[in-house]
Amino acid sequence: MATLDDVRRTAAGLPGSEERETAGGAAWFVRGRLYAWECHPWPSIPDDVRAIIASELVVAVKVADRVDALALVEMAPDVFLSPTTRWSEPKIAFRMDFIDHDHLAELVTEAWRVQAPKYLRREFDEATA
């Protein structure tokens, strides 16, 4: 089972990443742009998804496009939740109890890539090459 500390560890290794506390919980930004966040059961979320978010830890990340999000839901519907609001599109939310650590790190890193400026992506790529 993955935890917010696992998200923190991955985010800490990404250039320009910072964690902030928001009304909905922990959130991660790169150069002021949101790329990952702890989900909160807001009233605007459909009841079925809100019940899941209220009862367990759910994290959302930015994705390159809506097709990527839909593909993840289709690939593992028990892990990934259907997109529920247009806010912060494109994005995907996932149940932390059902995601493995490697996949979590990949999702957080790719979300960071979606939001990070080119010079930070280049810095990261050079450091990990």
Summary of the structure (lengths in Angstrom):
residues: 129
radius of gyration: 14.0
end to end distance: 28.9
largest distance: 44.4
contacts: 384
relative contact order: 0.20
helix: 44%
strand: 23%
